[in-house]
Amino acid sequence: KGGKRGKKGPLKRLALFYRQIVAELRKVVWPSRNQLTTYTTVVIIFVVIMIGLVTLIDYGFSHAAKYV
C-alpha cells in the first residue's frame, strides 16, 4: 500500500468516495421533528421581519429621492 496509494482505478476511488460519504452521514446528529419545526418557524419569522425592514428602507429612500 505504501507508494501505490494514488494508483487505484476510477471505480475503486468512486466506491471509496461513496463509502466515506455514507460514513460521514452516519456521524451527523439530525434534528428531531420538534427542533426542525422550531428552527423553521424562527427562520420564516426572521425572513418576514427582514423583508419588512428592507421594504421600509426602500420606501423611505424612494420618497427621499423625490425631493432631490
PDB file of N, CA, C, O and CB in Angstrom:
ATOM      1  N   LYS A   1       0.814  -1.204   0.000  1.00  0.00           N
ATOM      2  CA  LYS A   1       0.000   0.000   0.000  1.00  0.00           C
ATOM      3  C   LYS A   1       0.853   1.260   0.000  1.00  0.00           C
ATOM      4  O   LYS A   1       0.353   2.320  -0.378  1.00  0.00           O
ATOM      5  CB  LYS A   1      -0.924   0.002   1.196  1.00  0.00           C
ATOM      6  N   GLY A   2       2.068   1.196   0.391  1.00  0.00           N
ATOM      7  CA  GLY A   2       2.905   2.360   0.604  1.00  0.00           C
ATOM      8  C   GLY A   2       2.881   3.392  -0.495  1.00  0.00           C
ATOM      9  O   GLY A   2       2.318   4.470  -0.307  1.00  0.00           O
ATOM     10  N   GLY A   3       3.484   3.095  -1.656  1.00  0.00           N
ATOM     11  CA  GLY A   3       3.608   4.088  -2.706  1.00  0.00           C
ATOM     12  C   GLY A   3       2.517   4.006  -3.748  1.00  0.00           C
ATOM     13  O   GLY A   3       2.482   4.843  -4.650  1.00  0.00           O
ATOM     14  N   LYS A   4       1.643   3.057  -3.669  1.00  0.00           N
ATOM     15  CA  LYS A   4       0.623   2.873  -4.702  1.00  0.00           C
ATOM     16  C   LYS A   4      -0.727   3.451  -4.291  1.00  0.00           C
ATOM     17  O   LYS A   4      -1.769   2.995  -4.761  1.00  0.00           O
ATOM     18  CB  LYS A   4       0.470   1.399  -5.022  1.00  0.00           C
ATOM     19  N   ARG A   5      -0.710   4.419  -3.443  1.00  0.00           N
ATOM     20  CA  ARG A   5      -1.966   4.950  -2.908  1.00  0.00           C
ATOM     21  C   ARG A   5      -2.799   5.633  -3.992  1.00  0.00           C
ATOM     22  O   ARG A   5      -4.017   5.455  -4.012  1.00  0.00           O
ATOM     23  CB  ARG A   5      -1.682   5.936  -1.776  1.00  0.00           C
ATOM     24  N   GLY A   6      -2.201   6.394  -4.880  1.00  0.00           N
ATOM     25  CA  GLY A   6      -2.942   7.123  -5.900  1.00  0.00           C
ATOM     26  C   GLY A   6      -3.143   6.330  -7.172  1.00  0.00           C
ATOM     27  O   GLY A   6      -3.643   6.888  -8.149  1.00  0.00           O
ATOM     28  N   LYS A   7      -2.783   5.063  -7.215  1.00  0.00           N
ATOM     29  CA  LYS A   7      -2.830   4.264  -8.434  1.00  0.00           C
ATOM     30  C   LYS A   7      -4.102   3.425  -8.552  1.00  0.00           C
ATOM     31  O   LYS A   7      -4.185   2.572  -9.436  1.00  0.00           O
ATOM     32  CB  LYS A   7      -1.628   3.363  -8.494  1.00  0.00           C
ATOM     33  N   LYS A   8      -5.096   3.642  -7.684  1.00  0.00           N
ATOM     34  CA  LYS A   8      -6.328   2.870  -7.750  1.00  0.00           C
ATOM     35  C   LYS A   8      -7.125   3.279  -8.980  1.00  0.00           C
ATOM     36  O   LYS A   8      -7.004   4.400  -9.473  1.00  0.00           O
ATOM     37  CB  LYS A   8      -7.165   3.061  -6.470  1.00  0.00           C
ATOM     38  N   GLY A   9      -7.941   2.353  -9.464  1.00  0.00           N
ATOM     39  CA  GLY A   9      -8.775   2.639 -10.619  1.00  0.00           C
ATOM     40  C   GLY A   9      -9.896   3.600 -10.272  1.00  0.00           C
ATOM     41  O   GLY A   9     -10.201   3.813  -9.099  1.00  0.00           O
ATOM     42  N   PRO A  10     -10.506   4.179 -11.294  1.00  0.00           N
ATOM     43  CA  PRO A  10     -11.557   5.169 -11.043  1.00  0.00           C
ATOM     44  C   PRO A  10     -12.772   4.583 -10.323  1.00  0.00           C
ATOM     45  O   PRO A  10     -13.398   5.273  -9.519  1.00  0.00           O
ATOM     46  CB  PRO A  10     -11.998   5.784 -12.348  1.00  0.00           C
ATOM     47  N   LEU A  11     -13.114   3.325 -10.599  1.00  0.00           N
ATOM     48  CA  LEU A  11     -14.265   2.727  -9.922  1.00  0.00           C
ATOM     49  C   LEU A  11     -13.976   2.483  -8.450  1.00  0.00           C
ATOM     50  O   LEU A  11     -14.854   2.661  -7.606  1.00  0.00           O
ATOM     51  CB  LEU A  11     -14.658   1.418 -10.597  1.00  0.00           C
ATOM     52  N   LYS A  12     -12.753   2.077  -8.137  1.00  0.00           N
ATOM     53  CA  LYS A  12     -12.392   1.862  -6.735  1.00  0.00           C
ATOM     54  C   LYS A  12     -12.377   3.187  -5.979  1.00  0.00           C
ATOM     55  O   LYS A  12     -12.805   3.255  -4.827  1.00  0.00           O
ATOM     56  CB  LYS A  12     -11.018   1.170  -6.628  1.00  0.00           C
ATOM     57  N   ARG A  13     -11.886   4.229  -6.625  1.00  0.00           N
ATOM     58  CA  ARG A  13     -11.872   5.542  -5.979  1.00  0.00           C
ATOM     59  C   ARG A  13     -13.291   6.058  -5.769  1.00  0.00           C
ATOM     60  O   ARG A  13     -13.591   6.666  -4.741  1.00  0.00           O
ATOM     61  CB  ARG A  13     -11.063   6.545  -6.816  1.00  0.00           C
ATOM     62  N   LEU A  14     -14.163   5.814  -6.746  1.00  0.00           N
ATOM     63  CA  LEU A  14     -15.554   6.233  -6.615  1.00  0.00           C
ATOM     64  C   LEU A  14     -16.248   5.469  -5.491  1.00  0.00           C
ATOM     65  O   LEU A  14     -17.019   6.051  -4.728  1.00  0.00           O
ATOM     66  CB  LEU A  14     -16.301   6.026  -7.937  1.00  0.00           C
ATOM     67  N   ALA A  15     -15.977   4.168  -5.386  1.00  0.00           N
ATOM     68  CA  ALA A  15     -16.561   3.362  -4.309  1.00  0.00           C
ATOM     69  C   ALA A  15     -16.055   3.839  -2.949  1.00  0.00           C
ATOM     70  O   ALA A  15     -16.824   3.924  -1.992  1.00  0.00           O
ATOM     71  CB  ALA A  15     -16.228   1.866  -4.509  1.00  0.00           C
ATOM     72  N   LEU A  16     -14.763   4.149  -2.865  1.00  0.00           N
ATOM     73  CA  LEU A  16     -14.197   4.663  -1.616  1.00  0.00           C
ATOM     74  C   LEU A  16     -14.850   5.992  -1.242  1.00  0.00           C
ATOM     75  O   LEU A  16     -15.191   6.225  -0.082  1.00  0.00           O
ATOM     76  CB  LEU A  16     -12.667   4.836  -1.742  1.00  0.00           C
ATOM     77  N   PHE A  17     -15.019   6.852  -2.233  1.00  0.00           N
ATOM     78  CA  PHE A  17     -15.652   8.147  -2.001  1.00  0.00           C
ATOM     79  C   PHE A  17     -17.070   7.957  -1.470  1.00  0.00           C
ATOM     80  O   PHE A  17     -17.473   8.631  -0.522  1.00  0.00           O
ATOM     81  CB  PHE A  17     -15.672   8.982  -3.296  1.00  0.00           C
ATOM     82  N   TYR A  18     -17.819   7.052  -2.070  1.00  0.00           N
ATOM     83  CA  TYR A  18     -19.187   6.769  -1.630  1.00  0.00           C
ATOM     84  C   TYR A  18     -19.199   6.239  -0.197  1.00  0.00           C
ATOM     85  O   TYR A  18     -20.030   6.660   0.606  1.00  0.00           O
ATOM     86  CB  TYR A  18     -19.858   5.755  -2.575  1.00  0.00           C
ATOM     87  N   ARG A  19     -18.297   5.329   0.130  1.00  0.00           N
ATOM     88  CA  ARG A  19     -18.226   4.786   1.494  1.00  0.00           C
ATOM     89  C   ARG A  19     -17.895   5.882   2.500  1.00  0.00           C
ATOM     90  O   ARG A  19     -18.431   5.892   3.608  1.00  0.00           O
ATOM     91  CB  ARG A  19     -17.175   3.663   1.574  1.00  0.00           C
ATOM     92  N   GLN A  20     -17.020   6.796   2.120  1.00  0.00           N
ATOM     93  CA  GLN A  20     -16.670   7.899   3.010  1.00  0.00           C
ATOM     94  C   GLN A  20     -17.864   8.832   3.233  1.00  0.00           C
ATOM     95  O   GLN A  20     -18.067   9.326   4.342  1.00  0.00           O
ATOM     96  CB  GLN A  20     -15.485   8.684   2.437  1.00  0.00           C
ATOM     97  N   ILE A  21     -18.643   9.071   2.193  1.00  0.00           N
ATOM     98  CA  ILE A  21     -19.837   9.907   2.332  1.00  0.00           C
ATOM     99  C   ILE A  21     -20.821   9.262   3.296  1.00  0.00           C
ATOM    100  O   ILE A  21     -21.350   9.927   4.187  1.00  0.00           O
ATOM    101  CB  ILE A  21     -20.506  10.138   0.962  1.00  0.00           C
ATOM    102  N   VAL A  22     -21.067   7.965   3.120  1.00  0.00           N
ATOM    103  CA  VAL A  22     -22.000   7.250   3.995  1.00  0.00           C
ATOM    104  C   VAL A  22     -21.496   7.283   5.435  1.00  0.00           C
ATOM    105  O   VAL A  22     -22.281   7.477   6.362  1.00  0.00           O
ATOM    106  CB  VAL A  22     -22.187   5.785   3.521  1.00  0.00           C
ATOM    107  N   ALA A  23     -20.189   7.094   5.628  1.00  0.00           N
ATOM    108  CA  ALA A  23     -19.619   7.113   6.979  1.00  0.00           C
ATOM    109  C   ALA A  23     -19.795   8.486   7.625  1.00  0.00           C
ATOM    110  O   ALA A  23     -20.106   8.575   8.813  1.00  0.00           O
ATOM    111  CB  ALA A  23     -18.125   6.733   6.940  1.00  0.00           C
ATOM    112  N   GLU A  24     -19.600   9.547   6.861  1.00  0.00           N
ATOM    113  CA  GLU A  24     -19.767  10.897   7.409  1.00  0.00           C
ATOM    114  C   GLU A  24     -21.229  11.189   7.727  1.00  0.00           C
ATOM    115  O   GLU A  24     -21.529  11.823   8.739  1.00  0.00           O
ATOM    116  CB  GLU A  24     -19.228  11.943   6.425  1.00  0.00           C
ATOM    117  N   LEU A  25     -22.140  10.731   6.874  1.00  0.00           N
ATOM    118  CA  LEU A  25     -23.561  10.976   7.127  1.00  0.00           C
ATOM    119  C   LEU A  25     -24.047  10.239   8.363  1.00  0.00           C
ATOM    120  O   LEU A  25     -24.996  10.682   9.010  1.00  0.00           O
ATOM    121  CB  LEU A  25     -24.390  10.561   5.924  1.00  0.00           C
ATOM    122  N   ARG A  26     -23.419   9.132   8.698  1.00  0.00           N
ATOM    123  CA  ARG A  26     -23.795   8.409   9.919  1.00  0.00           C
ATOM    124  C   ARG A  26     -23.364   9.169  11.170  1.00  0.00           C
ATOM    125  O   ARG A  26     -23.921   8.951  12.247  1.00  0.00           O
ATOM    126  CB  ARG A  26     -23.173   7.007   9.920  1.00  0.00           C
ATOM    127  N   LYS A  27     -22.382  10.055  11.041  1.00  0.00           N
ATOM    128  CA  LYS A  27     -21.904  10.839  12.181  1.00  0.00           C
ATOM    129  C   LYS A  27     -22.798  12.052  12.459  1.00  0.00           C
ATOM    130  O   LYS A  27     -22.740  12.635  13.542  1.00  0.00           O
ATOM    131  CB  LYS A  27     -20.470  11.300  11.931  1.00  0.00           C
ATOM    132  N   VAL A  28     -23.615  12.426  11.488  1.00  0.00           N
ATOM    133  CA  VAL A  28     -24.443  13.622  11.619  1.00  0.00           C
ATOM    134  C   VAL A  28     -25.511  13.406  12.683  1.00  0.00           C
ATOM    135  O   VAL A  28     -26.154  12.358  12.737  1.00  0.00           O
ATOM    136  CB  VAL A  28     -25.094  13.988  10.269  1.00  0.00           C
ATOM    137  N   VAL A  29     -25.685  14.418  13.529  1.00  0.00           N
ATOM    138  CA  VAL A  29     -26.760  14.389  14.520  1.00  0.00           C
ATOM    139  C   VAL A  29     -27.932  15.141  13.902  1.00  0.00           C
ATOM    140  O   VAL A  29     -27.921  16.370  13.825  1.00  0.00           O
ATOM    141  CB  VAL A  29     -26.313  15.030  15.908  1.00  0.00           C
ATOM    142  N   TRP A  30     -28.931  14.402  13.468  1.00  0.00           N
ATOM    143  CA  TRP A  30     -30.073  15.002  12.796  1.00  0.00           C
ATOM    144  C   TRP A  30     -31.021  15.596  13.833  1.00  0.00           C
ATOM    145  O   TRP A  30     -31.200  15.019  14.905  1.00  0.00           O
ATOM    146  CB  TRP A  30     -30.804  13.961  11.917  1.00  0.00           C
ATOM    147  N   PRO A  31     -31.639  16.758  13.522  1.00  0.00           N
ATOM    148  CA  PRO A  31     -32.569  17.369  14.483  1.00  0.00           C
ATOM    149  C   PRO A  31     -33.859  16.558  14.592  1.00  0.00           C
ATOM    150  O   PRO A  31     -34.270  15.875  13.655  1.00  0.00           O
ATOM    151  CB  PRO A  31     -32.892  18.817  14.071  1.00  0.00           C
ATOM    152  N   SER A  32     -34.476  16.655  15.756  1.00  0.00           N
ATOM    153  CA  SER A  32     -35.770  15.989  15.944  1.00  0.00           C
ATOM    154  C   SER A  32     -36.838  16.780  15.185  1.00  0.00           C
ATOM    155  O   SER A  32     -36.590  17.894  14.724  1.00  0.00           O
ATOM    156  CB  SER A  32     -36.136  15.871  17.472  1.00  0.00           C
ATOM    157  N   ARG A  33     -37.999  16.201  15.068  1.00  0.00           N
ATOM    158  CA  ARG A  33     -39.097  16.875  14.357  1.00  0.00           C
ATOM    159  C   ARG A  33     -39.461  18.187  15.063  1.00  0.00           C
ATOM    160  O   ARG A  33     -39.745  19.191  14.410  1.00  0.00           O
ATOM    161  CB  ARG A  33     -40.344  15.947  14.267  1.00  0.00           C
ATOM    162  N   ASN A  34     -39.450  18.169  16.389  1.00  0.00           N
ATOM    163  CA  ASN A  34     -39.768  19.372  17.158  1.00  0.00           C
ATOM    164  C   ASN A  34     -38.725  20.467  16.916  1.00  0.00           C
ATOM    165  O   ASN A  34     -39.080  21.627  16.711  1.00  0.00           O
ATOM    166  CB  ASN A  34     -39.852  19.040  18.661  1.00  0.00           C
ATOM    167  N   GLN A  35     -37.451  20.105  16.939  1.00  0.00           N
ATOM    168  CA  GLN A  35     -36.388  21.082  16.676  1.00  0.00           C
ATOM    169  C   GLN A  35     -36.511  21.636  15.262  1.00  0.00           C
ATOM    170  O   GLN A  35     -36.361  22.837  15.040  1.00  0.00           O
ATOM    171  CB  GLN A  35     -34.998  20.444  16.878  1.00  0.00           C
ATOM    172  N   LEU A  36     -36.784  20.757  14.319  1.00  0.00           N
ATOM    173  CA  LEU A  36     -36.900  21.179  12.927  1.00  0.00           C
ATOM    174  C   LEU A  36     -38.042  22.175  12.752  1.00  0.00           C
ATOM    175  O   LEU A  36     -37.898  23.168  12.039  1.00  0.00           O
ATOM    176  CB  LEU A  36     -37.113  19.966  12.018  1.00  0.00           C
ATOM    177  N   THR A  37     -39.166  21.912  13.396  1.00  0.00           N
ATOM    178  CA  THR A  37     -40.309  22.827  13.331  1.00  0.00           C
ATOM    179  C   THR A  37     -39.956  24.167  13.966  1.00  0.00           C
ATOM    180  O   THR A  37     -40.288  25.222  13.425  1.00  0.00           O
ATOM    181  CB  THR A  37     -41.538  22.212  14.030  1.00  0.00           C
ATOM    182  N   THR A  38     -39.288  24.126  15.107  1.00  0.00           N
ATOM    183  CA  THR A  38     -38.895  25.358  15.796  1.00  0.00           C
ATOM    184  C   THR A  38     -37.930  26.173  14.943  1.00  0.00           C
ATOM    185  O   THR A  38     -38.126  27.375  14.766  1.00  0.00           O
ATOM    186  CB  THR A  38     -38.254  25.036  17.154  1.00  0.00           C
ATOM    187  N   TYR A  39     -36.902  25.538  14.417  1.00  0.00           N
ATOM    188  CA  TYR A  39     -35.912  26.251  13.604  1.00  0.00           C
ATOM    189  C   TYR A  39     -36.544  26.828  12.341  1.00  0.00           C
ATOM    190  O   TYR A  39     -36.234  27.951  11.945  1.00  0.00           O
ATOM    191  CB  TYR A  39     -34.756  25.317  13.229  1.00  0.00           C
ATOM    192  N   THR A  40     -37.425  26.062  11.715  1.00  0.00           N
ATOM    193  CA  THR A  40     -38.089  26.538  10.504  1.00  0.00           C
ATOM    194  C   THR A  40     -38.948  27.755  10.807  1.00  0.00           C
ATOM    195  O   THR A  40     -38.950  28.719  10.042  1.00  0.00           O
ATOM    196  CB  THR A  40     -38.944  25.426   9.885  1.00  0.00           C
ATOM    197  N   THR A  41     -39.675  27.719  11.910  1.00  0.00           N
ATOM    198  CA  THR A  41     -40.515  28.852  12.309  1.00  0.00           C
ATOM    199  C   THR A  41     -39.667  30.089  12.572  1.00  0.00           C
ATOM    200  O   THR A  41     -40.020  31.187  12.142  1.00  0.00           O
ATOM    201  CB  THR A  41     -41.335  28.502  13.559  1.00  0.00           C
ATOM    202  N   VAL A  42     -38.557  29.919  13.270  1.00  0.00           N
ATOM    203  CA  VAL A  42     -37.668  31.050  13.566  1.00  0.00           C
ATOM    204  C   VAL A  42     -37.127  31.652  12.274  1.00  0.00           C
ATOM    205  O   VAL A  42     -37.084  32.874  12.134  1.00  0.00           O
ATOM    206  CB  VAL A  42     -36.501  30.603  14.477  1.00  0.00           C
ATOM    207  N   VAL A  43     -36.719  30.818  11.340  1.00  0.00           N
ATOM    208  CA  VAL A  43     -36.170  31.316  10.074  1.00  0.00           C
ATOM    209  C   VAL A  43     -37.239  32.061   9.284  1.00  0.00           C
ATOM    210  O   VAL A  43     -36.971  33.135   8.745  1.00  0.00           O
ATOM    211  CB  VAL A  43     -35.600  30.155   9.234  1.00  0.00           C
ATOM    212  N   ILE A  44     -38.440  31.510   9.209  1.00  0.00           N
ATOM    213  CA  ILE A  44     -39.513  32.172   8.459  1.00  0.00           C
ATOM    214  C   ILE A  44     -39.854  33.521   9.086  1.00  0.00           C
ATOM    215  O   ILE A  44     -40.028  34.505   8.367  1.00  0.00           O
ATOM    216  CB  ILE A  44     -40.769  31.278   8.405  1.00  0.00           C
ATOM    217  N   ILE A  45     -39.952  33.582  10.406  1.00  0.00           N
ATOM    218  CA  ILE A  45     -40.236  34.855  11.086  1.00  0.00           C
ATOM    219  C   ILE A  45     -39.120  35.865  10.828  1.00  0.00           C
ATOM    220  O   ILE A  45     -39.393  37.035  10.558  1.00  0.00           O
ATOM    221  CB  ILE A  45     -40.409  34.633  12.607  1.00  0.00           C
ATOM    222  N   PHE A  46     -37.868  35.422  10.908  1.00  0.00           N
ATOM    223  CA  PHE A  46     -36.735  36.311  10.654  1.00  0.00           C
ATOM    224  C   PHE A  46     -36.768  36.848   9.224  1.00  0.00           C
ATOM    225  O   PHE A  46     -36.529  38.035   9.000  1.00  0.00           O
ATOM    226  CB  PHE A  46     -35.411  35.577  10.910  1.00  0.00           C
ATOM    227  N   VAL A  47     -37.061  35.985   8.265  1.00  0.00           N
ATOM    228  CA  VAL A  47     -37.111  36.413   6.864  1.00  0.00           C
ATOM    229  C   VAL A  47     -38.237  37.428   6.653  1.00  0.00           C
ATOM    230  O   VAL A  47     -38.054  38.416   5.941  1.00  0.00           O
ATOM    231  CB  VAL A  47     -37.306  35.193   5.930  1.00  0.00           C
ATOM    232  N   VAL A  48     -39.390  37.193   7.261  1.00  0.00           N
ATOM    233  CA  VAL A  48     -40.505  38.137   7.132  1.00  0.00           C
ATOM    234  C   VAL A  48     -40.128  39.491   7.735  1.00  0.00           C
ATOM    235  O   VAL A  48     -40.433  40.531   7.151  1.00  0.00           O
ATOM    236  CB  VAL A  48     -41.776  37.578   7.820  1.00  0.00           C
ATOM    237  N   ILE A  49     -39.473  39.490   8.886  1.00  0.00           N
ATOM    238  CA  ILE A  49     -39.027  40.745   9.508  1.00  0.00           C
ATOM    239  C   ILE A  49     -38.026  41.461   8.610  1.00  0.00           C
ATOM    240  O   ILE A  49     -38.112  42.677   8.436  1.00  0.00           O
ATOM    241  CB  ILE A  49     -38.398  40.474  10.892  1.00  0.00           C
ATOM    242  N   MET A  50     -37.082  40.727   8.040  1.00  0.00           N
ATOM    243  CA  MET A  50     -36.083  41.348   7.166  1.00  0.00           C
ATOM    244  C   MET A  50     -36.725  41.906   5.902  1.00  0.00           C
ATOM    245  O   MET A  50     -36.339  42.974   5.427  1.00  0.00           O
ATOM    246  CB  MET A  50     -34.995  40.335   6.796  1.00  0.00           C
ATOM    247  N   ILE A  51     -37.709  41.185   5.353  1.00  0.00           N
ATOM    248  CA  ILE A  51     -38.422  41.695   4.175  1.00  0.00           C
ATOM    249  C   ILE A  51     -39.117  43.010   4.524  1.00  0.00           C
ATOM    250  O   ILE A  51     -39.070  43.967   3.751  1.00  0.00           O
ATOM    251  CB  ILE A  51     -39.457  40.652   3.655  1.00  0.00           C
ATOM    252  N   GLY A  52     -39.761  43.055   5.688  1.00  0.00           N
ATOM    253  CA  GLY A  52     -40.419  44.286   6.121  1.00  0.00           C
ATOM    254  C   GLY A  52     -39.437  45.425   6.299  1.00  0.00           C
ATOM    255  O   GLY A  52     -39.712  46.556   5.898  1.00  0.00           O
ATOM    256  N   LEU A  53     -38.287  45.131   6.900  1.00  0.00           N
ATOM    257  CA  LEU A  53     -37.263  46.154   7.118  1.00  0.00           C
ATOM    258  C   LEU A  53     -36.730  46.699   5.795  1.00  0.00           C
ATOM    259  O   LEU A  53     -36.615  47.912   5.620  1.00  0.00           O
ATOM    260  CB  LEU A  53     -36.113  45.583   7.950  1.00  0.00           C
ATOM    261  N   VAL A  54     -36.411  45.815   4.879  1.00  0.00           N
ATOM    262  CA  VAL A  54     -35.895  46.252   3.576  1.00  0.00           C
ATOM    263  C   VAL A  54     -36.968  47.035   2.815  1.00  0.00           C
ATOM    264  O   VAL A  54     -36.656  48.012   2.134  1.00  0.00           O
ATOM    265  CB  VAL A  54     -35.423  45.034   2.738  1.00  0.00           C
ATOM    266  N   THR A  55     -38.224  46.611   2.927  1.00  0.00           N
ATOM    267  CA  THR A  55     -39.318  47.332   2.268  1.00  0.00           C
ATOM    268  C   THR A  55     -39.440  48.749   2.821  1.00  0.00           C
ATOM    269  O   THR A  55     -39.590  49.703   2.059  1.00  0.00           O
ATOM    270  CB  THR A  55     -40.649  46.576   2.448  1.00  0.00           C
ATOM    271  N   LEU A  56     -39.375  48.888   4.143  1.00  0.00           N
ATOM    272  CA  LEU A  56     -39.456  50.221   4.752  1.00  0.00           C
ATOM    273  C   LEU A  56     -38.283  51.104   4.339  1.00  0.00           C
ATOM    274  O   LEU A  56     -38.468  52.284   4.039  1.00  0.00           O
ATOM    275  CB  LEU A  56     -39.501  50.104   6.274  1.00  0.00           C
ATOM    276  N   ILE A  57     -37.090  50.544   4.323  1.00  0.00           N
ATOM    277  CA  ILE A  57     -35.913  51.317   3.910  1.00  0.00           C
ATOM    278  C   ILE A  57     -36.045  51.737   2.451  1.00  0.00           C
ATOM    279  O   ILE A  57     -35.743  52.880   2.106  1.00  0.00           O
ATOM    280  CB  ILE A  57     -34.616  50.497   4.116  1.00  0.00           C
ATOM    281  N   ASP A  58     -36.492  50.829   1.598  1.00  0.00           N
ATOM    282  CA  ASP A  58     -36.675  51.140   0.182  1.00  0.00           C
ATOM    283  C   ASP A  58     -37.733  52.223   0.000  1.00  0.00           C
ATOM    284  O   ASP A  58     -37.560  53.150  -0.791  1.00  0.00           O
ATOM    285  CB  ASP A  58     -37.067  49.878  -0.600  1.00  0.00           C
ATOM    286  N   TYR A  59     -38.818  52.095   0.734  1.00  0.00           N
ATOM    287  CA  TYR A  59     -39.888  53.093   0.678  1.00  0.00           C
ATOM    288  C   TYR A  59     -39.361  54.461   1.115  1.00  0.00           C
ATOM    289  O   TYR A  59     -39.658  55.476   0.485  1.00  0.00           O
ATOM    290  CB  TYR A  59     -41.081  52.666   1.570  1.00  0.00           C
ATOM    291  N   GLY A  60     -38.582  54.482   2.188  1.00  0.00           N
ATOM    292  CA  GLY A  60     -38.005  55.737   2.664  1.00  0.00           C
ATOM    293  C   GLY A  60     -37.054  56.356   1.658  1.00  0.00           C
ATOM    294  O   GLY A  60     -37.107  57.562   1.414  1.00  0.00           O
ATOM    295  N   PHE A  61     -36.187  55.550   1.073  1.00  0.00           N
ATOM    296  CA  PHE A  61     -35.247  56.073   0.077  1.00  0.00           C
ATOM    297  C   PHE A  61     -35.967  56.558  -1.181  1.00  0.00           C
ATOM    298  O   PHE A  61     -35.571  57.560  -1.776  1.00  0.00           O
ATOM    299  CB  PHE A  61     -34.222  54.999  -0.294  1.00  0.00           C
ATOM    300  N   SER A  62     -37.018  55.855  -1.583  1.00  0.00           N
ATOM    301  CA  SER A  62     -37.734  56.283  -2.793  1.00  0.00           C
ATOM    302  C   SER A  62     -38.439  57.621  -2.556  1.00  0.00           C
ATOM    303  O   SER A  62     -38.479  58.463  -3.452  1.00  0.00           O
ATOM    304  CB  SER A  62     -38.763  55.207  -3.227  1.00  0.00           C
ATOM    305  N   HIS A  63     -38.986  57.820  -1.374  1.00  0.00           N
ATOM    306  CA  HIS A  63     -39.600  59.116  -1.062  1.00  0.00           C
ATOM    307  C   HIS A  63     -38.537  60.201  -0.917  1.00  0.00           C
ATOM    308  O   HIS A  63     -38.758  61.337  -1.338  1.00  0.00           O
ATOM    309  CB  HIS A  63     -40.435  59.020   0.227  1.00  0.00           C
ATOM    310  N   ALA A  64     -37.408  59.877  -0.340  1.00  0.00           N
ATOM    311  CA  ALA A  64     -36.330  60.858  -0.193  1.00  0.00           C
ATOM    312  C   ALA A  64     -35.779  61.255  -1.559  1.00  0.00           C
ATOM    313  O   ALA A  64     -35.376  62.402  -1.753  1.00  0.00           O
ATOM    314  CB  ALA A  64     -35.202  60.296   0.693  1.00  0.00           C
ATOM    315  N   ALA A  65     -35.758  60.320  -2.502  1.00  0.00           N
ATOM    316  CA  ALA A  65     -35.226  60.618  -3.833  1.00  0.00           C
ATOM    317  C   ALA A  65     -36.139  61.575  -4.598  1.00  0.00           C
ATOM    318  O   ALA A  65     -35.674  62.287  -5.489  1.00  0.00           O
ATOM    319  CB  ALA A  65     -35.039  59.325  -4.630  1.00  0.00           C
ATOM    320  N   LYS A  66     -37.405  61.602  -4.270  1.00  0.00           N
ATOM    321  CA  LYS A  66     -38.332  62.521  -4.947  1.00  0.00           C
ATOM    322  C   LYS A  66     -38.019  63.974  -4.613  1.00  0.00           C
ATOM    323  O   LYS A  66     -38.326  64.873  -5.396  1.00  0.00           O
ATOM    324  CB  LYS A  66     -39.781  62.201  -4.561  1.00  0.00           C
ATOM    325  N   TYR A  67     -37.415  64.205  -3.463  1.00  0.00           N
ATOM    326  CA  TYR A  67     -37.118  65.567  -3.023  1.00  0.00           C
ATOM    327  C   TYR A  67     -35.723  66.028  -3.434  1.00  0.00           C
ATOM    328  O   TYR A  67     -35.322  67.151  -3.128  1.00  0.00           O
ATOM    329  CB  TYR A  67     -37.258  65.662  -1.523  1.00  0.00           C
ATOM    330  N   VAL A  68     -35.005  65.188  -4.109  1.00  0.00           N
ATOM    331  CA  VAL A  68     -33.639  65.552  -4.515  1.00  0.00           C
ATOM    332  C   VAL A  68     -33.644  66.200  -5.875  1.00  0.00           C
ATOM    333  O   VAL A  68     -32.588  66.574  -6.384  1.00  0.00           O
ATOM    334  CB  VAL A  68     -32.724  64.325  -4.528  1.00  0.00           C
TER     335      VAL A  68
END
